[in-house]
């Protein structure tokens, strides 16, 4: 499909977003996701929002946001809205959007869709049975019935706010990974919207932001695929249409483990210091993702015309080649 055909089929209202967390320098997994997100937006003739997900402030590394944005621009990736360029849907840092989260939570509370819970993860694990996922064991509903208590309960610790999840299947037709059908109540249970320490849950904040910013497609790593049904459900409960999803392969270390600082050349900045050029890095990422037949230097713009999510092959993960500096140098 040509770029013009993709733009026509997607419509001029397409909006994507790249949402890095400033907890360190931009690693190659995030760079790969940024590339796919950028390509999807540019191929559709739409706009791209850069949103900084710094809601978990204790994990934020000073200066990381500026370095990440600099590395993205060095790669040749740009955006139409963001903390450094402004736009009609700001602010573009989650730490500055807490009033939106408060309003959305108050709406759910008014309709009786939330409850307080002071269970610890250990207590939930001791009570809950399978299934478990990357977020831990299914919540067994321990505190749900306390909503009807005549008197306020005596909390053991500051309570979190959970969504009272209704039963029923949620269907996500992912552009890369295919169809996912999940009964959120049966699989996950009543999930957290705001933690007991006051930090907003990722699941909640991203849905509120995606809806408010008019995001029509969420492109991100396949490690977040299991959370998509929760986010679709939340969007519906907030009276909005959920965005479409495209979960790209996650980039792993050469041995198949998650990328970590110990891998040495796991970040864009480290490769820059080692002498890797931006076109070489883009070409290497494109080849790993299946967007190019070989890892030859290329500018992002040259990949737009032939981009399609189907070229990602429906894979959940890809591995970096051994000796990444030499391979991309």
C-alpha positions as CSV (number, residue, x, y, z in Angstrom):
1,X,0.0,0.0,0.0
2,X,1.4,3.4,-0.9
3,X,1.8,6.2,1.5
4,X,-1.1,8.1,-0.2
5,X,-3.4,5.1,0.0
6,X,-2.5,4.5,3.7
7,X,-3.2,8.2,4.5
8,X,-6.6,8.0,2.7
9,X,-7.6,4.8,4.4
10,X,-6.5,6.0,7.8
11,X,-8.0,9.4,7.4
12,X,-6.5,12.8,8.3
13,X,-7.5,12.4,11.9
14,X,-4.9,9.7,12.7
15,X,-2.9,10.5,15.8
16,X,-0.2,8.4,17.3
17,X,1.9,8.9,20.4
18,X,5.3,8.0,21.7
19,X,5.4,8.1,25.5
20,X,8.9,7.5,27.0
21,X,9.5,7.4,30.8
22,X,12.5,9.6,31.8
23,X,14.0,6.9,34.0
24,X,17.3,6.8,32.1
25,X,18.8,7.2,28.7
26,X,16.9,6.0,25.6
27,X,17.6,2.3,25.1
28,X,17.4,0.4,21.9
29,X,14.0,-1.2,22.7
30,X,12.5,2.3,23.1
31,X,14.2,3.5,20.0
32,X,12.7,0.7,18.0
33,X,9.3,1.4,19.3
34,X,9.7,5.1,18.6
35,X,10.7,4.3,15.0
36,X,7.6,2.2,14.4
37,X,5.4,4.8,16.1
38,X,6.9,7.5,13.9
39,X,6.5,5.5,10.7
40,X,2.9,4.6,11.5
41,X,2.0,8.3,12.0
42,X,3.9,9.5,8.9
43,X,2.6,6.8,6.7
44,X,-0.9,7.6,7.7
45,X,-0.4,11.3,7.1
46,X,-1.3,12.0,10.7
47,X,0.1,13.7,13.7
48,X,2.4,12.4,16.4
49,X,2.4,13.4,20.0
50,X,5.4,13.0,22.3
51,X,4.2,12.6,25.9
52,X,6.6,12.2,28.9
53,X,5.3,9.6,31.3
54,X,6.9,10.9,34.5
55,X,4.0,10.1,36.8
56,X,6.1,7.9,39.0
57,X,8.3,10.7,40.2
58,X,10.6,8.7,42.5
59,X,11.9,6.8,39.5
60,X,12.5,9.9,37.3
61,X,16.2,10.6,36.6
62,X,17.2,14.3,36.4
63,X,18.1,15.3,32.9
64,X,16.8,12.0,31.3
65,X,14.0,13.7,29.5
66,X,16.2,16.2,27.7
67,X,18.7,13.4,26.7
68,X,15.9,11.2,25.4
69,X,14.4,14.0,23.2
70,X,17.9,14.9,22.0
71,X,18.6,11.2,21.0
72,X,15.3,10.9,19.2
73,X,16.0,14.0,17.1
74,X,19.5,12.7,16.4
75,X,17.9,9.6,15.0
76,X,15.8,11.7,12.7
77,X,12.5,11.3,14.5
78,X,10.3,14.3,15.1
79,X,6.8,15.0,16.5
80,X,4.0,17.5,16.1
81,X,3.1,18.1,19.7
82,X,5.2,17.7,22.8
83,X,6.8,19.4,25.9
84,X,9.4,21.1,23.8
85,X,7.1,22.2,20.9
86,X,3.8,22.8,22.6
87,X,0.4,22.0,21.0
88,X,-3.3,22.1,21.7
89,X,-3.4,19.1,24.0
90,X,-0.8,20.0,26.6
91,X,0.6,19.8,29.0
92,X,2.7,17.0,27.7
93,X,4.2,15.7,31.0
94,X,2.0,13.4,33.0
95,X,3.3,15.0,36.2
96,X,1.5,18.2,35.1
97,X,-1.8,16.5,34.2
98,X,-3.0,15.4,37.7
99,X,-6.1,17.5,37.5
100,X,-7.3,15.4,34.5
101,X,-6.8,12.2,36.4
102,X,-8.6,13.6,39.5
103,X,-11.6,14.6,37.3
104,X,-11.8,11.2,35.6
105,X,-11.5,9.3,38.9
106,X,-14.2,11.5,40.4
107,X,-16.5,10.6,37.5
108,X,-15.9,6.8,38.0
109,X,-16.4,7.2,41.8
110,X,-19.7,9.1,41.3
111,X,-21.0,6.1,39.3
112,X,-20.0,3.6,41.9
113,X,-17.3,2.0,39.8
114,X,-14.5,2.2,42.3
115,X,-13.6,1.1,45.8
116,X,-10.8,1.5,48.3
117,X,-8.5,-1.4,49.0
118,X,-5.6,-1.7,51.6
119,X,-4.5,-5.2,50.6
120,X,-0.8,-5.6,50.1
121,X,0.7,-7.5,47.1
122,X,1.7,-10.2,49.5
123,X,-1.7,-10.5,51.0
124,X,-3.2,-10.8,47.5
125,X,-0.7,-13.4,46.5
126,X,-1.6,-15.5,49.5
127,X,-5.3,-15.4,48.8
128,X,-5.4,-15.3,45.0
129,X,-5.2,-18.4,42.8
130,X,-4.1,-18.6,39.2
131,X,-3.9,-17.0,36.7
132,X,-0.9,-14.7,37.3
133,X,0.5,-12.3,34.7
134,X,3.3,-9.7,34.5
135,X,1.3,-7.5,36.9
136,X,1.1,-10.2,39.6
137,X,-1.8,-12.5,40.8
138,X,-5.4,-11.8,40.0
139,X,-7.0,-9.6,42.6
140,X,-9.5,-11.8,44.6
141,X,-12.0,-9.0,45.4
142,X,-11.2,-8.9,49.1
143,X,-12.2,-5.3,49.7
144,X,-14.9,-4.9,47.0
145,X,-17.8,-5.7,49.4
146,X,-16.5,-3.3,52.0
147,X,-18.1,-0.5,49.9
148,X,-21.5,-1.3,51.4
149,X,-20.3,-1.1,55.0
150,X,-22.3,1.3,57.2
151,X,-19.1,2.7,58.8
152,X,-15.8,3.6,57.3
153,X,-13.3,0.7,57.6
154,X,-10.2,1.0,59.7
155,X,-7.4,0.8,57.1
156,X,-4.2,-1.1,57.8
157,X,-2.4,1.2,55.4
158,X,-3.3,4.1,53.0
159,X,-5.7,2.4,50.6
160,X,-5.4,2.3,46.9
161,X,-8.4,3.0,44.6
162,X,-9.5,0.0,42.4
163,X,-11.8,-0.2,39.5
164,X,-14.8,-2.5,40.1
165,X,-14.3,-4.5,36.9
166,X,-17.5,-5.7,35.3
167,X,-17.6,-9.3,33.8
168,X,-17.5,-9.9,30.1
169,X,-15.0,-10.3,27.3
170,X,-13.0,-7.5,25.8
171,X,-11.8,-7.9,22.2
172,X,-8.6,-6.2,21.0
173,X,-7.8,-6.6,17.3
174,X,-4.1,-5.8,17.3
175,X,-2.6,-4.7,14.0
176,X,0.6,-6.7,14.7
177,X,-0.2,-9.5,17.2
178,X,-3.7,-10.4,16.0
179,X,-6.9,-10.8,18.1
180,X,-6.8,-10.9,21.8
181,X,-9.9,-11.8,23.8
182,X,-9.8,-11.3,27.5
183,X,-12.3,-11.3,30.4
184,X,-10.6,-8.7,32.5
185,X,-12.6,-9.6,35.6
186,X,-11.7,-13.2,35.3
187,X,-8.1,-12.7,34.3
188,X,-7.0,-9.6,36.2
189,X,-9.8,-8.7,38.6
190,X,-10.3,-5.3,40.1
191,X,-7.2,-3.4,39.1
192,X,-5.6,-0.3,40.7
193,X,-6.3,3.2,39.4
194,X,-4.3,5.1,42.1
195,X,-1.9,3.5,44.5
196,X,-2.0,3.9,48.2
197,X,0.9,6.3,48.1
198,X,-1.0,8.6,45.7
199,X,0.8,7.7,42.5
200,X,-1.5,7.2,39.6
201,X,-1.5,3.8,38.0
202,X,0.0,3.5,34.5
203,X,-3.2,1.8,33.2
204,X,-5.4,4.8,34.3
205,X,-3.1,7.7,33.4
206,X,-2.4,6.5,29.8
207,X,-6.1,6.0,29.1
208,X,-7.1,9.4,30.3
209,X,-4.3,11.0,28.3
210,X,-4.9,9.1,25.1
211,X,-8.5,10.0,25.2
212,X,-7.8,13.7,25.9
213,X,-5.1,13.9,23.2
214,X,-7.2,12.3,20.5
215,X,-4.9,9.3,20.1
216,X,-6.4,7.0,17.5
217,X,-3.7,4.3,17.5
218,X,-1.3,3.2,20.3
219,X,1.9,1.7,18.9
220,X,4.1,0.2,21.6
221,X,6.1,-2.9,22.7
222,X,4.4,-6.3,22.8
223,X,5.3,-6.6,26.4
224,X,2.3,-4.4,27.1
225,X,-0.2,-6.4,25.0
226,X,-1.9,-8.0,28.0
227,X,-2.8,-4.5,29.4
228,X,-4.7,-3.5,26.2
229,X,-8.0,-5.0,27.3
230,X,-7.9,-3.1,30.6
231,X,-7.3,0.1,28.7
232,X,-10.1,-0.6,26.2
233,X,-12.5,-1.3,29.1
234,X,-11.4,1.9,31.0
235,X,-11.9,4.0,27.9
236,X,-15.4,2.7,27.5
237,X,-16.3,3.3,31.1
238,X,-15.1,6.9,30.7
239,X,-17.5,7.2,27.8
240,X,-14.8,7.3,25.1
241,X,-13.8,5.2,22.1
242,X,-10.6,3.4,22.8
243,X,-7.7,3.8,20.3
244,X,-6.6,0.9,18.0
245,X,-3.5,-1.0,19.0
246,X,-0.3,-2.2,17.3
247,X,2.1,-4.0,19.5
248,X,5.6,-4.2,17.9
249,X,8.2,-6.8,18.8
250,X,10.2,-6.1,21.9
251,X,14.0,-5.8,21.4
252,X,15.8,-8.2,23.7
253,X,19.5,-8.6,24.5
254,X,21.5,-11.1,22.4
255,X,20.9,-13.8,25.0
256,X,17.1,-13.3,24.9
257,X,16.9,-11.4,28.2
258,X,15.5,-7.9,28.7
259,X,17.8,-5.1,27.9
260,X,19.7,-3.7,30.9
261,X,22.5,-1.3,31.6
262,X,24.9,-4.2,32.1
263,X,24.5,-4.9,28.3
264,X,27.0,-2.1,27.7
265,X,25.7,-0.8,24.3
266,X,22.0,-1.0,25.2
267,X,21.3,2.8,24.8
268,X,21.3,5.1,21.8
269,X,23.7,7.4,23.6
270,X,26.3,4.7,24.2
271,X,26.2,3.8,20.5
272,X,26.6,7.4,19.6
273,X,29.7,7.7,21.8
274,X,31.0,4.5,20.1
275,X,30.8,6.2,16.7
276,X,27.6,4.6,15.3
277,X,25.8,6.9,12.9
278,X,22.1,7.6,13.1
279,X,21.4,6.1,9.6
280,X,23.3,2.9,10.7
281,X,21.3,2.6,13.9
282,X,18.0,3.2,12.1
283,X,19.0,0.6,9.4
284,X,20.0,-1.9,12.1
285,X,16.7,-1.5,13.9
286,X,14.7,-1.6,10.7
287,X,16.4,-4.9,9.7
288,X,15.7,-6.5,13.1
289,X,12.1,-5.5,12.9
290,X,11.7,-6.9,9.4
291,X,11.2,-3.5,7.7
292,X,14.4,-3.8,5.6
293,X,16.1,-7.0,4.2
294,X,19.5,-6.0,5.4
295,X,21.0,-3.7,8.0
296,X,22.2,-1.0,5.7
297,X,22.2,2.7,6.7
298,X,19.0,4.5,6.0
299,X,17.1,7.6,7.1
300,X,13.7,7.2,8.7
301,X,12.0,9.1,5.9
302,X,13.1,6.5,3.4
303,X,11.1,3.8,5.3
304,X,7.8,5.6,5.2
305,X,6.6,4.7,1.7
306,X,6.8,0.9,2.2
307,X,5.8,0.8,5.9
308,X,3.0,-1.6,7.0
309,X,2.4,-3.2,10.4
310,X,2.2,-6.6,8.7
311,X,5.9,-6.3,7.9
312,X,6.7,-6.7,11.6
313,X,5.7,-10.3,11.2
314,X,3.5,-10.7,14.3
315,X,6.5,-11.5,16.4
316,X,6.5,-10.7,20.1
317,X,10.3,-10.1,20.3
318,X,13.5,-9.8,18.4
319,X,17.1,-10.1,19.6
320,X,20.0,-7.7,19.1
321,X,22.9,-9.2,17.3
322,X,26.0,-10.1,19.3
323,X,28.6,-7.3,19.3
324,X,26.0,-4.6,18.6
325,X,28.6,-1.8,18.3
326,X,30.5,-3.7,15.6
327,X,27.2,-4.8,13.9
328,X,25.9,-1.2,13.6
329,X,29.2,0.6,13.2
